[in-house]
Amino acid sequence: MAKRTEDELRDVLDEAAQEIARMYDNPRSWQSWLVYLLERLEKQAVDNSAHMEAFKEMLAALQDELRNRLKTGGW
């Protein structure tokens, strides 16, 4: 992915996260949006076995990041 595209995607995701946080101030409701995003990403990966494998690796890496966040308090 090109640097410019990554920056644009980061901006879009940042705006979406800010809007969700404004509309739903309870973090418990954010979980449903995270699950929704992961479901949509998985649907994109299903058609290509290489993408599906990368998706599973991404989920494992995300799990590691969440575990580290809980243990250390930082990203």
mmCIF file of the N, C-alpha and C atoms, coordinates in Angstrom:
data_MODEL
# 
_entry.id   MODEL 
# 
loop_
_atom_site.group_PDB 
_atom_site.id 
_atom_site.type_symbol 
_atom_site.label_atom_id 
_atom_site.label_alt_id 
_atom_site.label_comp_id 
_atom_site.label_asym_id 
_atom_site.label_entity_id 
_atom_site.label_seq_id 
_atom_site.pdbx_PDB_ins_code 
_atom_site.Cartn_x 
_atom_site.Cartn_y 
_atom_site.Cartn_z 
_atom_site.occupancy 
_atom_site.B_iso_or_equiv 
_atom_site.pdbx_formal_charge 
_atom_site.auth_seq_id 
_atom_site.auth_comp_id 
_atom_site.auth_asym_id 
_atom_site.auth_atom_id 
_atom_site.pdbx_PDB_model_num 
ATOM 1   N N  . MET A 1 1  ? 0.852   -1.169  0.000  1.00 0.00 ? 1  MET A N  1 
ATOM 2   C CA . MET A 1 1  ? 0.000   0.000   0.000  1.00 0.00 ? 1  MET A CA 1 
ATOM 3   C C  . MET A 1 1  ? 0.902   1.237   0.000  1.00 0.00 ? 1  MET A C  1 
ATOM 4   N N  . ALA A 1 2  ? 0.603   2.189   -0.843 1.00 0.00 ? 2  ALA A N  1 
ATOM 5   C CA . ALA A 1 2  ? 1.396   3.405   -0.936 1.00 0.00 ? 2  ALA A CA 1 
ATOM 6   C C  . ALA A 1 2  ? 1.267   4.236   0.334  1.00 0.00 ? 2  ALA A C  1 
ATOM 7   N N  . LYS A 1 3  ? 2.316   4.982   0.650  1.00 0.00 ? 3  LYS A N  1 
ATOM 8   C CA . LYS A 1 3  ? 2.329   5.800   1.867  1.00 0.00 ? 3  LYS A CA 1 
ATOM 9   C C  . LYS A 1 3  ? 1.146   6.762   1.896  1.00 0.00 ? 3  LYS A C  1 
ATOM 10  N N  . ARG A 1 4  ? 0.898   7.416   0.783  1.00 0.00 ? 4  ARG A N  1 
ATOM 11  C CA . ARG A 1 4  ? -0.206  8.380   0.740  1.00 0.00 ? 4  ARG A CA 1 
ATOM 12  C C  . ARG A 1 4  ? -1.534  7.684   1.040  1.00 0.00 ? 4  ARG A C  1 
ATOM 13  N N  . THR A 1 5  ? -1.737  6.519   0.484  1.00 0.00 ? 5  THR A N  1 
ATOM 14  C CA . THR A 1 5  ? -2.968  5.775   0.713  1.00 0.00 ? 5  THR A CA 1 
ATOM 15  C C  . THR A 1 5  ? -3.086  5.361   2.173  1.00 0.00 ? 5  THR A C  1 
ATOM 16  N N  . GLU A 1 6  ? -1.989  4.940   2.792  1.00 0.00 ? 6  GLU A N  1 
ATOM 17  C CA . GLU A 1 6  ? -2.014  4.576   4.206  1.00 0.00 ? 6  GLU A CA 1 
ATOM 18  C C  . GLU A 1 6  ? -2.375  5.781   5.062  1.00 0.00 ? 6  GLU A C  1 
ATOM 19  N N  . ASP A 1 7  ? -1.822  6.940   4.730  1.00 0.00 ? 7  ASP A N  1 
ATOM 20  C CA . ASP A 1 7  ? -2.148  8.154   5.481  1.00 0.00 ? 7  ASP A CA 1 
ATOM 21  C C  . ASP A 1 7  ? -3.613  8.521   5.320  1.00 0.00 ? 7  ASP A C  1 
ATOM 22  N N  . GLU A 1 8  ? -4.130  8.398   4.112  1.00 0.00 ? 8  GLU A N  1 
ATOM 23  C CA . GLU A 1 8  ? -5.537  8.703   3.863  1.00 0.00 ? 8  GLU A CA 1 
ATOM 24  C C  . GLU A 1 8  ? -6.441  7.734   4.616  1.00 0.00 ? 8  GLU A C  1 
ATOM 25  N N  . LEU A 1 9  ? -6.092  6.451   4.608  1.00 0.00 ? 9  LEU A N  1 
ATOM 26  C CA . LEU A 1 9  ? -6.874  5.459   5.338  1.00 0.00 ? 9  LEU A CA 1 
ATOM 27  C C  . LEU A 1 9  ? -6.832  5.743   6.836  1.00 0.00 ? 9  LEU A C  1 
ATOM 28  N N  . ARG A 1 10 ? -5.668  6.101   7.350  1.00 0.00 ? 10 ARG A N  1 
ATOM 29  C CA . ARG A 1 10 ? -5.537  6.432   8.777  1.00 0.00 ? 10 ARG A CA 1 
ATOM 30  C C  . ARG A 1 10 ? -6.429  7.611   9.131  1.00 0.00 ? 10 ARG A C  1 
ATOM 31  N N  . ASP A 1 11 ? -6.475  8.621   8.255  1.00 0.00 ? 11 ASP A N  1 
ATOM 32  C CA . ASP A 1 11 ? -7.333  9.788   8.496  1.00 0.00 ? 11 ASP A CA 1 
ATOM 33  C C  . ASP A 1 11 ? -8.811  9.399   8.512  1.00 0.00 ? 11 ASP A C  1 
ATOM 34  N N  . VAL A 1 12 ? -9.212  8.547   7.571  1.00 0.00 ? 12 VAL A N  1 
ATOM 35  C CA . VAL A 1 12 ? -10.607 8.109   7.507  1.00 0.00 ? 12 VAL A CA 1 
ATOM 36  C C  . VAL A 1 12 ? -10.968 7.324   8.763  1.00 0.00 ? 12 VAL A C  1 
ATOM 37  N N  . LEU A 1 13 ? -10.092 6.414   9.172  1.00 0.00 ? 13 LEU A N  1 
ATOM 38  C CA . LEU A 1 13 ? -10.359 5.620   10.372 1.00 0.00 ? 13 LEU A CA 1 
ATOM 39  C C  . LEU A 1 13 ? -10.368 6.486   11.623 1.00 0.00 ? 13 LEU A C  1 
ATOM 40  N N  . ASP A 1 14 ? -9.491  7.471   11.671 1.00 0.00 ? 14 ASP A N  1 
ATOM 41  C CA . ASP A 1 14 ? -9.469  8.378   12.816 1.00 0.00 ? 14 ASP A CA 1 
ATOM 42  C C  . ASP A 1 14 ? -10.779 9.159   12.914 1.00 0.00 ? 14 ASP A C  1 
ATOM 43  N N  . GLU A 1 15 ? -11.244 9.664   11.789 1.00 0.00 ? 15 GLU A N  1 
ATOM 44  C CA . GLU A 1 15 ? -12.514 10.398  11.781 1.00 0.00 ? 15 GLU A CA 1 
ATOM 45  C C  . GLU A 1 15 ? -13.671 9.486   12.193 1.00 0.00 ? 15 GLU A C  1 
ATOM 46  N N  . ALA A 1 16 ? -13.675 8.254   11.689 1.00 0.00 ? 16 ALA A N  1 
ATOM 47  C CA . ALA A 1 16 ? -14.742 7.315   12.049 1.00 0.00 ? 16 ALA A CA 1 
ATOM 48  C C  . ALA A 1 16 ? -14.701 7.006   13.544 1.00 0.00 ? 16 ALA A C  1 
ATOM 49  N N  . ALA A 1 17 ? -13.508 6.785   14.085 1.00 0.00 ? 17 ALA A N  1 
ATOM 50  C CA . ALA A 1 17 ? -13.381 6.491   15.518 1.00 0.00 ? 17 ALA A CA 1 
ATOM 51  C C  . ALA A 1 17 ? -13.863 7.668   16.360 1.00 0.00 ? 17 ALA A C  1 
ATOM 52  N N  . GLN A 1 18 ? -13.510 8.882   15.953 1.00 0.00 ? 18 GLN A N  1 
ATOM 53  C CA . GLN A 1 18 ? -13.956 10.058  16.694 1.00 0.00 ? 18 GLN A CA 1 
ATOM 54  C C  . GLN A 1 18 ? -15.471 10.189  16.647 1.00 0.00 ? 18 GLN A C  1 
ATOM 55  N N  . GLU A 1 19 ? -16.060 9.925   15.495 1.00 0.00 ? 19 GLU A N  1 
ATOM 56  C CA . GLU A 1 19 ? -17.510 10.031  15.356 1.00 0.00 ? 19 GLU A CA 1 
ATOM 57  C C  . GLU A 1 19 ? -18.226 8.966   16.196 1.00 0.00 ? 19 GLU A C  1 
ATOM 58  N N  . ILE A 1 20 ? -17.702 7.744   16.182 1.00 0.00 ? 20 ILE A N  1 
ATOM 59  C CA . ILE A 1 20 ? -18.295 6.681   17.007 1.00 0.00 ? 20 ILE A CA 1 
ATOM 60  C C  . ILE A 1 20 ? -18.198 7.062   18.475 1.00 0.00 ? 20 ILE A C  1 
ATOM 61  N N  . ALA A 1 21 ? -17.057 7.572   18.899 1.00 0.00 ? 21 ALA A N  1 
ATOM 62  C CA . ALA A 1 21 ? -16.873 7.957   20.305 1.00 0.00 ? 21 ALA A CA 1 
ATOM 63  C C  . ALA A 1 21 ? -17.822 9.088   20.700 1.00 0.00 ? 21 ALA A C  1 
ATOM 64  N N  . ARG A 1 22 ? -18.106 9.999   19.765 1.00 0.00 ? 22 ARG A N  1 
ATOM 65  C CA . ARG A 1 22 ? -19.053 11.094  20.055 1.00 0.00 ? 22 ARG A CA 1 
ATOM 66  C C  . ARG A 1 22 ? -20.480 10.567  20.173 1.00 0.00 ? 22 ARG A C  1 
ATOM 67  N N  . MET A 1 23 ? -20.836 9.650   19.297 1.00 0.00 ? 23 MET A N  1 
ATOM 68  C CA . MET A 1 23 ? -22.212 9.151   19.274 1.00 0.00 ? 23 MET A CA 1 
ATOM 69  C C  . MET A 1 23 ? -22.474 8.135   20.379 1.00 0.00 ? 23 MET A C  1 
ATOM 70  N N  . TYR A 1 24 ? -21.460 7.355   20.708 1.00 0.00 ? 24 TYR A N  1 
ATOM 71  C CA . TYR A 1 24 ? -21.602 6.291   21.707 1.00 0.00 ? 24 TYR A CA 1 
ATOM 72  C C  . TYR A 1 24 ? -20.490 6.473   22.731 1.00 0.00 ? 24 TYR A C  1 
ATOM 73  N N  . ASP A 1 25 ? -20.816 7.081   23.864 1.00 0.00 ? 25 ASP A N  1 
ATOM 74  C CA . ASP A 1 25 ? -19.768 7.398   24.823 1.00 0.00 ? 25 ASP A CA 1 
ATOM 75  C C  . ASP A 1 25 ? -19.356 6.226   25.706 1.00 0.00 ? 25 ASP A C  1 
ATOM 76  N N  . ASN A 1 26 ? -20.056 5.109   25.614 1.00 0.00 ? 26 ASN A N  1 
ATOM 77  C CA . ASN A 1 26 ? -19.719 3.938   26.421 1.00 0.00 ? 26 ASN A CA 1 
ATOM 78  C C  . ASN A 1 26 ? -18.842 2.989   25.597 1.00 0.00 ? 26 ASN A C  1 
ATOM 79  N N  . PRO A 1 27 ? -17.632 2.700   26.069 1.00 0.00 ? 27 PRO A N  1 
ATOM 80  C CA . PRO A 1 27 ? -16.739 1.812   25.311 1.00 0.00 ? 27 PRO A CA 1 
ATOM 81  C C  . PRO A 1 27 ? -17.333 0.437   25.000 1.00 0.00 ? 27 PRO A C  1 
ATOM 82  N N  . ARG A 1 28 ? -18.289 -0.039  25.810 1.00 0.00 ? 28 ARG A N  1 
ATOM 83  C CA . ARG A 1 28 ? -18.903 -1.344  25.511 1.00 0.00 ? 28 ARG A CA 1 
ATOM 84  C C  . ARG A 1 28 ? -19.570 -1.336  24.136 1.00 0.00 ? 28 ARG A C  1 
ATOM 85  N N  . SER A 1 29 ? -20.143 -0.220  23.734 1.00 0.00 ? 29 SER A N  1 
ATOM 86  C CA . SER A 1 29 ? -20.797 -0.167  22.423 1.00 0.00 ? 29 SER A CA 1 
ATOM 87  C C  . SER A 1 29 ? -19.778 -0.123  21.287 1.00 0.00 ? 29 SER A C  1 
ATOM 88  N N  . TRP A 1 30 ? -18.566 0.278   21.589 1.00 0.00 ? 30 TRP A N  1 
ATOM 89  C CA . TRP A 1 30 ? -17.525 0.312   20.547 1.00 0.00 ? 30 TRP A CA 1 
ATOM 90  C C  . TRP A 1 30 ? -17.175 -1.088  20.080 1.00 0.00 ? 30 TRP A C  1 
ATOM 91  N N  . GLN A 1 31 ? -17.322 -2.069  20.975 1.00 0.00 ? 31 GLN A N  1 
ATOM 92  C CA . GLN A 1 31 ? -16.998 -3.445  20.623 1.00 0.00 ? 31 GLN A CA 1 
ATOM 93  C C  . GLN A 1 31 ? -17.789 -3.894  19.402 1.00 0.00 ? 31 GLN A C  1 
ATOM 94  N N  . SER A 1 32 ? -19.063 -3.556  19.353 1.00 0.00 ? 32 SER A N  1 
ATOM 95  C CA . SER A 1 32 ? -19.879 -3.990  18.217 1.00 0.00 ? 32 SER A CA 1 
ATOM 96  C C  . SER A 1 32 ? -19.358 -3.392  16.918 1.00 0.00 ? 32 SER A C  1 
ATOM 97  N N  . TRP A 1 33 ? -18.847 -2.172  16.967 1.00 0.00 ? 33 TRP A N  1 
ATOM 98  C CA . TRP A 1 33 ? -18.297 -1.553  15.762 1.00 0.00 ? 33 TRP A CA 1 
ATOM 99  C C  . TRP A 1 33 ? -16.982 -2.193  15.343 1.00 0.00 ? 33 TRP A C  1 
ATOM 100 N N  . LEU A 1 34 ? -16.188 -2.592  16.323 1.00 0.00 ? 34 LEU A N  1 
ATOM 101 C CA . LEU A 1 34 ? -14.940 -3.291  16.008 1.00 0.00 ? 34 LEU A CA 1 
ATOM 102 C C  . LEU A 1 34 ? -15.225 -4.650  15.374 1.00 0.00 ? 34 LEU A C  1 
ATOM 103 N N  . VAL A 1 35 ? -16.189 -5.363  15.932 1.00 0.00 ? 35 VAL A N  1 
ATOM 104 C CA . VAL A 1 35 ? -16.575 -6.659  15.385 1.00 0.00 ? 35 VAL A CA 1 
ATOM 105 C C  . VAL A 1 35 ? -17.128 -6.474  13.973 1.00 0.00 ? 35 VAL A C  1 
ATOM 106 N N  . TYR A 1 36 ? -17.946 -5.467  13.771 1.00 0.00 ? 36 TYR A N  1 
ATOM 107 C CA . TYR A 1 36 ? -18.505 -5.181  12.440 1.00 0.00 ? 36 TYR A CA 1 
ATOM 108 C C  . TYR A 1 36 ? -17.384 -4.941  11.429 1.00 0.00 ? 36 TYR A C  1 
ATOM 109 N N  . LEU A 1 37 ? -16.403 -4.138  11.807 1.00 0.00 ? 37 LEU A N  1 
ATOM 110 C CA . LEU A 1 37 ? -15.278 -3.860  10.911 1.00 0.00 ? 37 LEU A CA 1 
ATOM 111 C C  . LEU A 1 37 ? -14.514 -5.142  10.583 1.00 0.00 ? 37 LEU A C  1 
ATOM 112 N N  . LEU A 1 38 ? -14.251 -5.963  11.582 1.00 0.00 ? 38 LEU A N  1 
ATOM 113 C CA . LEU A 1 38 ? -13.542 -7.222  11.349 1.00 0.00 ? 38 LEU A CA 1 
ATOM 114 C C  . LEU A 1 38 ? -14.346 -8.159  10.450 1.00 0.00 ? 38 LEU A C  1 
ATOM 115 N N  . GLU A 1 39 ? -15.652 -8.197  10.624 1.00 0.00 ? 39 GLU A N  1 
ATOM 116 C CA . GLU A 1 39 ? -16.503 -9.018  9.760  1.00 0.00 ? 39 GLU A CA 1 
ATOM 117 C C  . GLU A 1 39 ? -16.420 -8.554  8.314  1.00 0.00 ? 39 GLU A C  1 
ATOM 118 N N  . ARG A 1 40 ? -16.456 -7.249  8.117  1.00 0.00 ? 40 ARG A N  1 
ATOM 119 C CA . ARG A 1 40 ? -16.375 -6.707  6.752  1.00 0.00 ? 40 ARG A CA 1 
ATOM 120 C C  . ARG A 1 40 ? -15.016 -7.006  6.122  1.00 0.00 ? 40 ARG A C  1 
ATOM 121 N N  . LEU A 1 41 ? -13.958 -6.880  6.902  1.00 0.00 ? 41 LEU A N  1 
ATOM 122 C CA . LEU A 1 41 ? -12.627 -7.190  6.385  1.00 0.00 ? 41 LEU A CA 1 
ATOM 123 C C  . LEU A 1 41 ? -12.497 -8.673  6.044  1.00 0.00 ? 41 LEU A C  1 
ATOM 124 N N  . GLU A 1 42 ? -13.078 -9.528  6.884  1.00 0.00 ? 42 GLU A N  1 
ATOM 125 C CA . GLU A 1 42 ? -13.027 -10.962 6.609  1.00 0.00 ? 42 GLU A CA 1 
ATOM 126 C C  . GLU A 1 42 ? -13.771 -11.299 5.314  1.00 0.00 ? 42 GLU A C  1 
ATOM 127 N N  . LYS A 1 43 ? -14.906 -10.670 5.082  1.00 0.00 ? 43 LYS A N  1 
ATOM 128 C CA . LYS A 1 43 ? -15.645 -10.910 3.842  1.00 0.00 ? 43 LYS A CA 1 
ATOM 129 C C  . LYS A 1 43 ? -14.801 -10.571 2.626  1.00 0.00 ? 43 LYS A C  1 
ATOM 130 N N  . GLN A 1 44 ? -13.989 -9.529  2.736  1.00 0.00 ? 44 GLN A N  1 
ATOM 131 C CA . GLN A 1 44 ? -13.106 -9.160  1.629  1.00 0.00 ? 44 GLN A CA 1 
ATOM 132 C C  . GLN A 1 44 ? -12.007 -10.205 1.425  1.00 0.00 ? 44 GLN A C  1 
ATOM 133 N N  . ALA A 1 45 ? -11.579 -10.853 2.510  1.00 0.00 ? 45 ALA A N  1 
ATOM 134 C CA . ALA A 1 45 ? -10.477 -11.807 2.442  1.00 0.00 ? 45 ALA A CA 1 
ATOM 135 C C  . ALA A 1 45 ? -10.913 -13.197 1.985  1.00 0.00 ? 45 ALA A C  1 
ATOM 136 N N  . VAL A 1 46 ? -12.193 -13.525 2.101  1.00 0.00 ? 46 VAL A N  1 
ATOM 137 C CA . VAL A 1 46 ? -12.683 -14.879 1.846  1.00 0.00 ? 46 VAL A CA 1 
ATOM 138 C C  . VAL A 1 46 ? -12.387 -15.361 0.430  1.00 0.00 ? 46 VAL A C  1 
ATOM 139 N N  . ASP A 1 47 ? -12.461 -14.497 -0.533 1.00 0.00 ? 47 ASP A N  1 
ATOM 140 C CA . ASP A 1 47 ? -12.321 -14.901 -1.936 1.00 0.00 ? 47 ASP A CA 1 
ATOM 141 C C  . ASP A 1 47 ? -10.898 -15.269 -2.341 1.00 0.00 ? 47 ASP A C  1 
ATOM 142 N N  . ASN A 1 48 ? -9.920  -14.976 -1.511 1.00 0.00 ? 48 ASN A N  1 
ATOM 143 C CA . ASN A 1 48 ? -8.533  -15.223 -1.867 1.00 0.00 ? 48 ASN A CA 1 
ATOM 144 C C  . ASN A 1 48 ? -7.844  -15.912 -0.686 1.00 0.00 ? 48 ASN A C  1 
ATOM 145 N N  . SER A 1 49 ? -7.365  -17.128 -0.891 1.00 0.00 ? 49 SER A N  1 
ATOM 146 C CA . SER A 1 49 ? -6.792  -17.892 0.220  1.00 0.00 ? 49 SER A CA 1 
ATOM 147 C C  . SER A 1 49 ? -5.574  -17.199 0.819  1.00 0.00 ? 49 SER A C  1 
ATOM 148 N N  . ALA A 1 50 ? -4.787  -16.508 0.016  1.00 0.00 ? 50 ALA A N  1 
ATOM 149 C CA . ALA A 1 50 ? -3.638  -15.767 0.546  1.00 0.00 ? 50 ALA A CA 1 
ATOM 150 C C  . ALA A 1 50 ? -4.103  -14.630 1.436  1.00 0.00 ? 50 ALA A C  1 
ATOM 151 N N  . HIS A 1 51 ? -5.160  -13.958 1.029  1.00 0.00 ? 51 HIS A N  1 
ATOM 152 C CA . HIS A 1 51 ? -5.706  -12.872 1.850  1.00 0.00 ? 51 HIS A CA 1 
ATOM 153 C C  . HIS A 1 51 ? -6.300  -13.418 3.144  1.00 0.00 ? 51 HIS A C  1 
ATOM 154 N N  . MET A 1 52 ? -6.941  -14.588 3.039  1.00 0.00 ? 52 MET A N  1 
ATOM 155 C CA . MET A 1 52 ? -7.549  -15.179 4.234  1.00 0.00 ? 52 MET A CA 1 
ATOM 156 C C  . MET A 1 52 ? -6.464  -15.557 5.233  1.00 0.00 ? 52 MET A C  1 
ATOM 157 N N  . GLU A 1 53 ? -5.355  -16.094 4.748  1.00 0.00 ? 53 GLU A N  1 
ATOM 158 C CA . GLU A 1 53 ? -4.250  -16.439 5.637  1.00 0.00 ? 53 GLU A CA 1 
ATOM 159 C C  . GLU A 1 53 ? -3.686  -15.173 6.283  1.00 0.00 ? 53 GLU A C  1 
ATOM 160 N N  . ALA A 1 54 ? -3.548  -14.101 5.509  1.00 0.00 ? 54 ALA A N  1 
ATOM 161 C CA . ALA A 1 54 ? -3.058  -12.832 6.048  1.00 0.00 ? 54 ALA A CA 1 
ATOM 162 C C  . ALA A 1 54 ? -4.049  -12.273 7.072  1.00 0.00 ? 54 ALA A C  1 
ATOM 163 N N  . PHE A 1 55 ? -5.338  -12.450 6.823  1.00 0.00 ? 55 PHE A N  1 
ATOM 164 C CA . PHE A 1 55 ? -6.360  -11.994 7.764  1.00 0.00 ? 55 PHE A CA 1 
ATOM 165 C C  . PHE A 1 55 ? -6.221  -12.730 9.098  1.00 0.00 ? 55 PHE A C  1 
ATOM 166 N N  . LYS A 1 56 ? -6.018  -14.045 9.036  1.00 0.00 ? 56 LYS A N  1 
ATOM 167 C CA . LYS A 1 56 ? -5.845  -14.827 10.256 1.00 0.00 ? 56 LYS A CA 1 
ATOM 168 C C  . LYS A 1 56 ? -4.577  -14.405 11.003 1.00 0.00 ? 56 LYS A C  1 
ATOM 169 N N  . GLU A 1 57 ? -3.512  -14.125 10.263 1.00 0.00 ? 57 GLU A N  1 
ATOM 170 C CA . GLU A 1 57 ? -2.282  -13.639 10.894 1.00 0.00 ? 57 GLU A CA 1 
ATOM 171 C C  . GLU A 1 57 ? -2.515  -12.285 11.550 1.00 0.00 ? 57 GLU A C  1 
ATOM 172 N N  . MET A 1 58 ? -3.297  -11.433 10.897 1.00 0.00 ? 58 MET A N  1 
ATOM 173 C CA . MET A 1 58 ? -3.618  -10.122 11.450 1.00 0.00 ? 58 MET A CA 1 
ATOM 174 C C  . MET A 1 58 ? -4.407  -10.270 12.738 1.00 0.00 ? 58 MET A C  1 
ATOM 175 N N  . LEU A 1 59 ? -5.361  -11.201 12.775 1.00 0.00 ? 59 LEU A N  1 
ATOM 176 C CA . LEU A 1 59 ? -6.131  -11.434 13.997 1.00 0.00 ? 59 LEU A CA 1 
ATOM 177 C C  . LEU A 1 59 ? -5.229  -11.900 15.137 1.00 0.00 ? 59 LEU A C  1 
ATOM 178 N N  . ALA A 1 60 ? -4.271  -12.772 14.827 1.00 0.00 ? 60 ALA A N  1 
ATOM 179 C CA . ALA A 1 60 ? -3.339  -13.244 15.851 1.00 0.00 ? 60 ALA A CA 1 
ATOM 180 C C  . ALA A 1 60 ? -2.472  -12.094 16.358 1.00 0.00 ? 60 ALA A C  1 
ATOM 181 N N  . ALA A 1 61 ? -2.016  -11.239 15.443 1.00 0.00 ? 61 ALA A N  1 
ATOM 182 C CA . ALA A 1 61 ? -1.213  -10.087 15.842 1.00 0.00 ? 61 ALA A CA 1 
ATOM 183 C C  . ALA A 1 61 ? -2.046  -9.116  16.672 1.00 0.00 ? 61 ALA A C  1 
ATOM 184 N N  . LEU A 1 62 ? -3.289  -8.927  16.299 1.00 0.00 ? 62 LEU A N  1 
ATOM 185 C CA . LEU A 1 62 ? -4.188  -8.061  17.067 1.00 0.00 ? 62 LEU A CA 1 
ATOM 186 C C  . LEU A 1 62 ? -4.399  -8.624  18.467 1.00 0.00 ? 62 LEU A C  1 
ATOM 187 N N  . GLN A 1 63 ? -4.567  -9.932  18.559 1.00 0.00 ? 63 GLN A N  1 
ATOM 188 C CA . GLN A 1 63 ? -4.723  -10.574 19.858 1.00 0.00 ? 63 GLN A CA 1 
ATOM 189 C C  . GLN A 1 63 ? -3.483  -10.325 20.723 1.00 0.00 ? 63 GLN A C  1 
ATOM 190 N N  . ASP A 1 64 ? -2.307  -10.431 20.125 1.00 0.00 ? 64 ASP A N  1 
ATOM 191 C CA . ASP A 1 64 ? -1.067  -10.162 20.860 1.00 0.00 ? 64 ASP A CA 1 
ATOM 192 C C  . ASP A 1 64 ? -1.008  -8.712  21.338 1.00 0.00 ? 64 ASP A C  1 
ATOM 193 N N  . GLU A 1 65 ? -1.406  -7.782  20.467 1.00 0.00 ? 65 GLU A N  1 
ATOM 194 C CA . GLU A 1 65 ? -1.393  -6.368  20.833 1.00 0.00 ? 65 GLU A CA 1 
ATOM 195 C C  . GLU A 1 65 ? -2.355  -6.089  21.987 1.00 0.00 ? 65 GLU A C  1 
ATOM 196 N N  . LEU A 1 66 ? -3.539  -6.692  21.928 1.00 0.00 ? 66 LEU A N  1 
ATOM 197 C CA . LEU A 1 66 ? -4.521  -6.504  23.005 1.00 0.00 ? 66 LEU A CA 1 
ATOM 198 C C  . LEU A 1 66 ? -4.011  -7.092  24.321 1.00 0.00 ? 66 LEU A C  1 
ATOM 199 N N  . ARG A 1 67 ? -3.391  -8.252  24.235 1.00 0.00 ? 67 ARG A N  1 
ATOM 200 C CA . ARG A 1 67 ? -2.829  -8.882  25.427 1.00 0.00 ? 67 ARG A CA 1 
ATOM 201 C C  . ARG A 1 67 ? -1.740  -7.985  26.032 1.00 0.00 ? 67 ARG A C  1 
ATOM 202 N N  . ASN A 1 68 ? -0.869  -7.450  25.173 1.00 0.00 ? 68 ASN A N  1 
ATOM 203 C CA . ASN A 1 68 ? 0.181   -6.535  25.649 1.00 0.00 ? 68 ASN A CA 1 
ATOM 204 C C  . ASN A 1 68 ? -0.415  -5.284  26.244 1.00 0.00 ? 68 ASN A C  1 
ATOM 205 N N  . ARG A 1 69 ? -1.478  -4.773  25.646 1.00 0.00 ? 69 ARG A N  1 
ATOM 206 C CA . ARG A 1 69 ? -2.133  -3.569  26.151 1.00 0.00 ? 69 ARG A CA 1 
ATOM 207 C C  . ARG A 1 69 ? -2.662  -3.798  27.561 1.00 0.00 ? 69 ARG A C  1 
ATOM 208 N N  . LEU A 1 70 ? -3.268  -4.951  27.770 1.00 0.00 ? 70 LEU A N  1 
ATOM 209 C CA . LEU A 1 70 ? -3.812  -5.266  29.093 1.00 0.00 ? 70 LEU A CA 1 
ATOM 210 C C  . LEU A 1 70 ? -2.713  -5.449  30.129 1.00 0.00 ? 70 LEU A C  1 
ATOM 211 N N  . LYS A 1 71 ? -1.578  -6.020  29.714 1.00 0.00 ? 71 LYS A N  1 
ATOM 212 C CA . LYS A 1 71 ? -0.481  -6.265  30.648 1.00 0.00 ? 71 LYS A CA 1 
ATOM 213 C C  . LYS A 1 71 ? 0.319   -5.000  30.966 1.00 0.00 ? 71 LYS A C  1 
ATOM 214 N N  . THR A 1 72 ? 0.561   -4.180  29.941 1.00 0.00 ? 72 THR A N  1 
ATOM 215 C CA . THR A 1 72 ? 1.469   -3.045  30.104 1.00 0.00 ? 72 THR A CA 1 
ATOM 216 C C  . THR A 1 72 ? 0.768   -1.703  30.196 1.00 0.00 ? 72 THR A C  1 
ATOM 217 N N  . GLY A 1 73 ? -0.481  -1.636  29.733 1.00 0.00 ? 73 GLY A N  1 
ATOM 218 C CA . GLY A 1 73 ? -1.185  -0.358  29.739 1.00 0.00 ? 73 GLY A CA 1 
ATOM 219 C C  . GLY A 1 73 ? -0.825  0.541   28.582 1.00 0.00 ? 73 GLY A C  1 
ATOM 220 N N  . GLY A 1 74 ? -0.044  0.050   27.631 1.00 0.00 ? 74 GLY A N  1 
ATOM 221 C CA . GLY A 1 74 ? 0.343   0.859   26.472 1.00 0.00 ? 74 GLY A CA 1 
ATOM 222 C C  . GLY A 1 74 ? 0.261   0.062   25.192 1.00 0.00 ? 74 GLY A C  1 
ATOM 223 N N  . TRP A 1 75 ? 0.287   0.753   24.095 1.00 0.00 ? 75 TRP A N  1 
ATOM 224 C CA . TRP A 1 75 ? 0.240   0.100   22.801 1.00 0.00 ? 75 TRP A CA 1 
ATOM 225 C C  . TRP A 1 75 ? 1.653   -0.141  22.372 1.00 0.00 ? 75 TRP A C  1 
# 
